[in-house]
Amino acid sequence: MSVPNIVVGSALFYGGLAQLLAGMWEFAVGNTFGATAFSSYGAFWLSYAFIISPWTAIESSYTSPTDFAHAVRSEERRVGKECME
């Protein structure tokens, strides 16, 4: 897939907003772990959707599509390591 625009809707609303809201509901009932986990994953998906959204023009600021792909993979690895700690 060369243009990931189809992923933006899912990343924003299902992956991002829904999980962020679930985290806030978990916080309201006193479940700290659930609040942290859901909110963190929701924030990740919101940021991922922002990065790949065509209207932000982040991809066009890179000199080549390969550089952009490496930057996205690097960020995914960084977040993955944080989740494992």
C-alpha positions, 0 to 999 in steps of 0.5 A, spaced: 500 500 500 503 506 497 497 511 500 495 509 507 489 514 507 484 508 509 488 507 515 487 514 518 479 513 520 480 507 524 487 510 527 483 516 529 476 514 531 477 506 533 484 506 535 485 513 538 479 516 540 475 510 543 481 508 547 482 514 550 475 515 552 475 508 555 481 510 559 478 516 561 472 511 563 477 507 567 480 513 571 473 515 573 471 508 576 478 507 579 482 502 575 489 506 574 492 500 570 486 500 565 486 508 565 494 508 563 493 502 558 487 505 554 489 512 554 496 510 552 494 506 546 489 511 544 494 517 544 499 513 540 493 511 535 491 519 535 499 521 534 500 515 528 493 518 525 496 525 525 503 523 522 500 519 516 494 524 515 495 527 508 493 534 510 499 535 515 504 534 510 509 531 514 510 525 509 512 531 504 517 534 508 522 528 508 526 528 502 524 521 500 519 516 501 524 511 504 526 516 509 519 517 512 518 510 512 524 509 516 522 515 521 515 512 522 518 505 524 523 508 528 517 511 532 513 505 532 519 501 535 520 507 540 513 506 543 513 499 543 519 499 547 516 504 552 510 499 552 514 493 554 517 497 560 
